[in-house]
Each structure stands twice: as structure tokens, then as C-alpha cells.
Amino acid sequence: MVAGVVMGSAVMLGHAQTRPEQSPSLDSSWNVSGFGTLGVVNQSGINGWGFGRNITQRGTSSTTSAEPDSRLGLQLNWSGGTQWEGGIQGVALRKPSGAPGQDYIEWAYLGYRPWPNTRLRIGRTSSDLFLFADSRNVGFALPWARPPVDFYGFVPLISVDGVDFEQRWLIDESTWRARATAGSLDTTIASNDGSRGRLHGRQMGVVSLTREQDGLLMKASYSHSQQRLDIGPGPAQLRQGLDQLGALPLPGLADTLGNLKQNLWTGGSVTYFGLGTQYETGPWTLIAEGSQVQVPNSLISARRGYVSVGYRQGKVTYYGLASRVKPRQGAITEPDLAGSLSPVLGPEGAARAQALVGFAGVAGDSSRFDQRTVGVGLRWDFASNAALKLQVDRFDVNLRGAAGWRNSDGRAAQGTLVTVLVDFVWGQ
């Protein structure tokens, strides 16, 4: 069953206490394991744009590339009896040039279990926001070639440095799990032009609640944080230019430029709420997630969701996937200032002012996701620890909604992604 394969792999890679006795180990306290993906993706329909799996990786620079999905992970787990544990996981994958080494460490924690169903961890852990929060990089633990980009691609909240508390309990025949994380985030993200920026998250709090019974898993999660984006002096310079332009004695001009300034987001509060479910019955599996992100005065605010249905026949699973991301507000149209400003600034000055608002509009749109994707694929588990996957996606990007694409220019576009890859794990 695909859900069994997926959840079983995620558990084995995510929790040291579930190690099988036959796993290779340094001694009875240590266990080494790993995972990886080797694959290529071909895109068609958009010339000059580069596909990006998520915003922590730069988009492709060619129509056929191994960069988005290929990765190699290594994990070391330590168990100090029934109460103490630790883990460190590193993942090698293509990130923006110049990303520091710490960005490649997903986990690095020390854990303590005062009781069998209670765990406290200190260090770097994953934020429990999604169904596949602990296994987004472990392709073998996913039913698809990659997590749905429309849902997972915008969030860099892979790892949080801080404190993580988890409690499990039973009610009748159902298993419940509550988890809370508090800490900070520092990671590199890719800009639209392929360069890098730095995202800082502070005062971060993440809580989640999961219930599982008879093949049905349900999950709710919530997060709130204060975030700051460092991408160089560009936004500040654009704001300064808009302020100077808005100071001209023209009625309504300052208000007209206000929305452009607001969309040059470089920090503020970010709130996330998500729901997810996974249900397995016989050979069929249903997976769905939905979320809402609220960022005041920013085009980042959006609703996201996806649904996937899979059918397993022997060692082959066939699946379909549909996803959507829709911004909470429409794209901002730059005002036409050439005519009204020519009497004040002259034709040349008015042209420069129009270019300024154009640059500001493009910069604001660089954070706006507005697209939908429909895909089909198959997974062949040709070995107990390896799977071959083939996936074809048809994407539709709306006007000024291409924040997930490298070198996008704001226009609407449609195209196709064809992905072939092999996922594998070892040491589980």
C-alpha cells in the first residue's frame, strides 16, 4: 500500500527509536542511514524561465536539468538507552551560490524522553507544518516525484533552531500526537534572477495536532513568526524613489503609489494555518492538504491546496495530482504617469518616473504565487529500498503570479514538466 510505504519510510528516517535491529550500526547506540534522488526534469512551453522546486533552491538554467530534484542525504542517529537520543541529518542539493554550510544541515538535536510517549528536543528540528514535514527531502517516502510545488514550494520553513516538545496518547483505538516548536529560522532563498537572499525568522511558534485511526490520518497546524528578508538595497532604493515621486504636488499621487510601496515586502508578521489528511483503503490512497498564509500588506498572502489519488497494483502505483495557489489580493497595475507628470517633470523626467513605478511593480510581483498544476504519474518499487518514478505535470501560471520561476517576467504562461527519477534509501 502506498500510504504504508510512504509513512513507514518517513518514520524510519525521522525517529531514531524506530530503527530495525538489522540496520547497520557503529555499535548498539549508533545508526547511520541515508537517502537520495537521482533524476531529471524537462520543461516546455516557457522560454527563458527556470523551474524551481522551492524557494530555497535556484531555478533551472536550461530546459532539461537534474538540479531541482537530485539530492543526497546522510543521517546519524544516537540512542542512549530509553530516555536519551540525538540525531543529525545533512542534505546535499543545489542551492543558490554562496549559501553557507549550515543551510545544508536539516537536523541537529539532542532529545530526552522523560516518559515513553513524551519527547523534548533541543537544537535544529523540522517544523511540523505539513503531512510530509519530516520527509520533504526523502523522495522514497513520497508517493510523487516531488512534493506539490504549488503547496510546498513557497515555504522555507524546513528547519527551526530552538526547542521542540511532542506528546502522544491513545483515545479508544485512535492515536493522537501534539507537537509544539519555538525558536528561530535563518536560511538562504533564491531571488527571481537566481541570486541569493537571506530570510530570518524570530519569535517563531509552531503547533500541530495529529489523529490516526484505521488508515485515516488527520492533521492541523498553526504557525506565527516575525520575519525579515535581506535581498540587498534594491527595495529601500525603490521606496525612496517612490517617496520622492509621491511628494510632487499632484492630487492623489501619493495614494496611487502607496500600494506599490507596500508590496515591496522585506519583513513583518507571518501567520500560517493548515489542514491535511491521508486515507488508505485497500489499494486506494487519498492525500489532501490546504493552507492559508497571511502576511499584512503583502502579495505573499495566499490560499493553497492540493489533492492526490493513488492506486497500487503489485509493485506499481498510479496516481493523479491537482494543486492550486491563489493570492488573497489581485496583482497591482502600475499607474500611467507619463501624461500627468509631463507638465511637471518634462517628457524625459516623466519617462523615468514611469520606469520607476514599473520596476517597483515587477519587484512586488516577484513574491506573488498564482498558478495551478495538474499531473499524473507512476511509481515502480523495483526494490525494497528503491523506486522509479515518472511524472508529467501541466502547469498554468496566471499574469504576475510566477514567483516560483527563475527569470520570470510577469506574463501568464502554460507549459509541461516531464520528470524521471530514482529514489532510494539505505540503512533503515
C-alpha positions in Angstrom: 0.0 0.0 0.0 1.4 3.3 -1.0 0.5 5.0 2.3 2.2 2.2 4.2 5.3 2.6 2.1 5.3 6.4 2.5 4.6 6.6 6.2 6.8 3.7 7.1 9.8 5.3 5.3 9.1 8.6 6.9 9.0 7.1 10.4 12.2 5.1 9.9 14.1 8.2 8.7 12.5 10.6 11.1 12.8 8.8 14.5 15.8 7.1 15.9 13.8 4.9 18.2 12.2 3.0 15.3 15.5 1.6 13.9 15.2 -2.1 12.9 17.7 -4.4 14.6 19.2 -5.5 11.3 20.2 -1.9 10.4 24.0 -1.4 10.0 25.4 0.4 13.1 28.6 1.6 14.6 27.5 -0.1 17.9 24.3 -0.6 19.7 23.9 3.1 20.3 24.5 4.5 16.8 22.9 4.1 13.5 23.9 5.5 10.1 21.4 5.8 7.2 20.9 7.7 4.0 18.7 8.6 1.2 18.9 10.1 -2.2 17.2 11.1 -5.5 18.7 11.0 -9.0 16.5 12.5 -11.6 16.0 14.9 -14.4 13.1 17.2 -15.3 12.3 18.7 -18.7 10.2 21.8 -19.1 8.4 23.1 -22.2 6.1 25.9 -23.0 8.1 28.8 -21.4 11.3 30.2 -23.0 13.8 31.7 -20.6 12.0 30.7 -17.3 13.7 28.3 -14.9 11.6 25.7 -12.9 12.2 25.8 -9.1 11.2 23.1 -6.7 11.1 25.5 -3.8 12.4 29.0 -2.9 15.5 27.7 -1.1 16.8 26.3 -4.5 17.6 28.4 -7.5 15.6 27.7 -10.6 17.0 25.7 -13.6 19.1 27.5 -16.2 18.2 25.0 -19.0 15.1 23.2 -20.3 16.4 19.8 -19.1 18.1 19.7 -15.7 19.0 17.4 -12.8 19.2 20.3 -10.3 15.7 20.6 -8.9 15.2 17.0 -7.6 18.6 15.4 -7.3 19.9 15.3 -3.7 21.8 13.1 -1.3 21.2 12.8 2.4 23.1 11.3 5.3 21.7 10.8 8.8 23.3 9.7 12.1 21.1 8.7 15.0 22.2 8.1 18.6 20.2 6.3 21.3 21.3 6.5 24.8 19.0 3.9 26.3 15.3 4.5 26.7 15.4 8.2 27.5 18.2 10.0 25.6 18.6 10.3 21.8 20.2 12.5 19.2 20.3 13.0 15.5 22.0 14.9 12.8 20.9 15.0 9.1 22.7 16.7 6.2 21.3 17.0 2.7 23.4 17.9 -0.4 21.4 19.6 -3.0 21.7 22.6 -5.3 21.1 25.9 -3.5 21.9 29.5 -4.5 25.6 30.2 -4.9 27.3 31.2 -1.7 24.8 29.6 0.7 26.6 28.8 4.0 27.3 25.3 5.0 24.7 25.4 7.9 21.9 25.6 5.3 22.6 22.0 4.4 22.1 20.7 7.9 18.4 19.8 8.3 18.5 18.3 11.8 21.0 18.5 14.7 19.4 17.9 18.1 19.6 16.2 21.4 16.4 14.6 22.7 15.1 13.4 26.1 12.1 11.2 26.9 11.0 11.5 30.5 8.2 9.1 29.7 7.8 6.7 26.7 5.2 8.9 24.9 6.8 12.3 25.7 9.8 13.8 24.0 11.7 17.0 24.3 14.3 18.0 21.7 16.8 20.9 21.7 18.7 22.1 18.6 17.7 22.1 15.0 14.5 20.2 14.0 11.9 20.3 11.3 8.8 22.5 11.8 5.7 20.2 11.9 3.6 22.2 9.5 2.7 19.7 6.8 1.9 16.0 6.3 5.4 15.5 4.9 7.3 17.9 7.1 9.9 15.4 8.2 10.4 13.8 4.8 10.2 16.6 2.2 13.7 15.7 1.0 13.3 11.9 1.3 11.9 11.1 -2.2 11.4 7.4 -1.3 8.9 8.5 1.4 6.8 10.5 -1.1 4.3 9.0 -3.4 5.1 11.6 -6.1 8.3 12.7 -7.9 8.3 15.8 -5.5 6.0 17.5 -3.0 3.4 19.6 -4.8 5.2 22.8 -5.7 2.1 24.9 -5.5 1.7 23.9 -1.9 5.2 23.2 -0.6 7.4 25.3 -2.8 6.9 28.7 -1.2 7.8 27.8 2.4 11.5 27.8 3.5 10.5 26.5 7.0 12.3 23.3 6.8 14.4 23.7 9.9 13.9 25.6 13.2 16.6 26.2 15.8 15.1 26.0 19.2 13.0 23.7 21.4 10.6 21.0 20.3 8.1 19.2 22.5 6.0 16.2 21.5 3.3 14.2 23.3 1.5 11.1 22.2 -1.6 9.4 23.7 -4.4 6.9 22.9 -8.1 7.5 22.9 -10.0 4.3 22.3 -8.5 3.0 19.1 -7.1 6.3 17.8 -3.5 7.6 18.2 -3.1 11.3 18.9 0.1 13.4 18.7 0.6 17.0 19.7 3.8 18.9 18.9 5.0 22.4 19.7 8.1 24.1 18.4 9.6 27.5 19.4 12.7 29.1 18.0 14.3 30.9 15.1 15.0 30.5 11.4 17.9 31.6 9.2 18.1 30.3 5.6 19.1 31.3 2.1 16.5 31.7 -0.5 16.7 32.2 -4.3 15.7 35.5 -5.9 14.0 35.7 -9.2 17.2 36.4 -11.0 19.0 33.4 -9.5 20.9 35.4 -6.9 20.5 34.7 -3.1 18.8 36.5 -0.3 18.6 35.7 3.4 15.4 35.1 5.4 15.4 35.5 9.1 12.6 34.3 11.3 12.2 35.3 15.0 9.7 34.7 17.8 8.6 31.6 15.9 5.9 29.3 17.3 4.6 26.2 15.6 1.9 23.9 17.0 0.3 20.8 15.4 -2.2 18.1 16.3 -2.5 14.7 14.5 -5.0 11.9 14.8 -4.6 8.5 13.2 -7.0 5.5 13.2 -7.9 2.7 10.7 -5.9 4.1 7.8 -7.1 7.7 8.3 -4.7 10.4 9.4 -5.8 14.0 10.0 -3.6 16.9 10.9 -4.0 20.6 11.8 -1.1 23.0 12.2 -0.6 26.7 13.0 2.5 29.0 13.0 3.2 32.6 13.7 6.6 34.4 13.4 8.3 37.7 12.7 10.3 37.5 9.6 12.8 39.7 7.8 14.1 39.4 4.2 17.5 40.6 3.3 17.9 40.9 -0.5 20.2 43.9 -0.8 19.5 47.7 -1.1 17.0 47.4 -4.0 13.7 47.6 -2.1 14.9 50.5 0.0 16.0 52.4 -3.0 12.7 51.8 -4.8 10.8 53.0 -1.7 12.9 56.1 -1.5 12.3 56.9 -5.2 8.5 56.3 -4.7 8.5 58.7 -1.7 10.3 61.4 -3.7 7.8 60.9 -6.6 4.8 60.9 -4.2 6.0 64.3 -2.8 5.2 66.0 -6.1 2.2 68.4 -5.8 -0.3 66.2 -7.7 -3.6 65.3 -6.1 -3.9 61.5 -5.3 -0.4 60.7 -6.5 0.9 59.6 -3.0 -2.1 57.3 -2.5 -1.6 55.8 -6.0 2.0 54.9 -5.2 1.1 53.5 -1.7 0.2 50.0 -2.8 3.4 49.7 -4.8 5.4 50.6 -1.7 3.5 48.1 0.5 4.2 45.2 -1.9 8.0 45.8 -1.6 7.9 43.4 1.4 11.1 42.9 3.4 9.6 41.9 6.8 6.7 41.6 9.2 4.5 39.1 10.8 3.6 35.9 9.0 0.8 33.6 10.1 0.1 30.1 8.7 -2.8 27.7 9.2 -3.0 24.3 7.5 -5.1 21.1 7.4 -4.2 17.8 5.9 -5.5 14.3 5.6 -4.3 10.9 4.3 -6.6 7.9 3.9 -5.8 4.4 2.7 -8.4 1.8 1.9 -7.3 -1.3 0.1 -5.2 -0.4 -3.0 -6.5 3.2 -2.9 -4.9 6.2 -1.2 -6.2 9.7 -0.9 -3.9 12.6 0.2 -5.0 16.3 0.5 -3.8 19.5 2.2 -5.0 23.0 2.4 -3.4 26.1 3.9 -3.8 29.9 4.3 -0.8 32.3 4.7 -1.5 35.8 6.0 1.2 38.5 5.6 -0.2 42.0 6.2 0.1 44.4 3.2 1.9 41.9 1.0 1.2 39.9 -2.1 2.6 36.8 -0.3 -0.7 36.2 1.4 -2.4 33.3 -0.4 -4.5 30.2 -0.1 -3.1 26.8 -1.2 -4.3 23.3 -1.6 -3.8 20.0 -3.4 -5.5 16.6 -3.7 -3.9 13.3 -4.8 -5.4 9.9 -5.5 -3.3 6.8 -5.9 -4.0 3.2 -6.9 -1.5 0.4 -6.1 -1.3 -2.7 -8.3 1.5 -5.0 -7.2 4.8 -3.0 -7.2 3.4 -0.2 -9.3 1.3 2.8 -8.0 -0.6 5.0 -10.4 -1.5 8.5 -9.2 -3.1 11.8 -10.1 -2.4 15.2 -8.5 -4.1 18.6 -8.8 -2.9 21.7 -6.9 -3.6 25.4 -6.8 -2.2 28.6 -5.2 -4.3 31.7 -5.2 -3.2 35.1 -3.8 -5.5 36.8 -1.4 -5.4 40.0 -3.5 -5.1 40.8 -7.1 -1.9 42.0 -8.9 -1.2 45.7 -8.7 -1.3 47.6 -12.0 1.2 50.4 -12.3 -0.4 53.7 -12.9 0.2 55.5 -16.2 2.0 58.6 -15.1 3.6 59.8 -18.3 0.7 62.1 -19.3 0.1 63.7 -15.8 3.8 64.2 -15.0 5.0 65.5 -18.3 3.9 69.1 -17.4 5.7 68.9 -14.1 8.9 66.9 -14.9 9.0 67.1 -18.7 8.8 64.2 -21.1 12.2 62.8 -20.1 11.5 63.0 -16.3 8.0 61.6 -16.8 9.5 58.6 -18.6 12.0 58.0 -15.8 9.1 58.2 -13.3 7.1 55.6 -15.3 10.2 53.3 -15.4 10.5 53.6 -11.6 6.9 52.5 -10.9 7.4 49.7 -13.5 10.4 48.4 -11.6 8.5 48.7 -8.3 5.6 46.7 -9.7 7.9 43.9 -11.0 9.7 43.8 -7.7 6.5 43.4 -5.8 5.2 40.7 -8.2 8.3 38.7 -7.6 6.7 37.4 -4.3 3.3 36.6 -5.8 2.4 33.0 -6.5 -0.7 32.5 -8.7 -0.8 29.2 -10.6 -2.4 25.7 -10.9 -0.9 22.3 -11.8 -2.4 19.0 -12.8 -0.2 15.9 -13.0 -0.2 12.2 -13.5 2.5 9.6 -12.7 3.5 6.2 -11.7 5.8 4.7 -9.1 7.5 1.4 -9.5 9.1 -0.1 -6.4 11.6 -2.3 -8.2 13.5 -3.0 -5.0 12.7 -2.9 -1.3 14.7 0.3 -0.9 14.4 1.9 -4.3 11.6 3.3 -6.6 11.5 4.5 -10.2 9.0 7.4 -10.8 7.7 9.0 -13.9 5.5 12.2 -13.6 4.0 14.6 -16.2 2.7 17.9 -14.9 0.7 20.6 -16.8 1.1 24.0 -15.2 -0.8 27.2 -15.8 0.8 30.4 -14.4 -1.5 33.5 -14.2 -0.5 37.0 -15.0 2.0 38.3 -12.5 2.0 35.1 -10.5 5.3 33.5 -11.4 7.2 33.9 -8.1 8.3 30.3 -8.2 10.1 30.6 -11.5 13.6 31.9 -12.2 13.9 34.8 -14.7 10.1 35.1 -15.0 8.8 38.4 -16.5 5.3 38.7 -15.1 3.4 37.4 -18.1 1.0 34.5 -18.0 2.2 31.1 -19.3 1.4 27.5 -19.7 3.7 24.5 -20.1 4.6 20.9 -19.2 7.1 19.3 -16.9 8.3 15.7 -17.5 10.2 14.1 -14.7 12.0 10.8 -14.5 13.9 9.9 -11.3 15.0 7.1 -9.0 14.6 7.4 -5.2 16.5 5.2 -2.8 17.2 4.7 0.9 19.8 2.6 2.8 20.5 1.7 6.4 16.9 1.7 7.6 
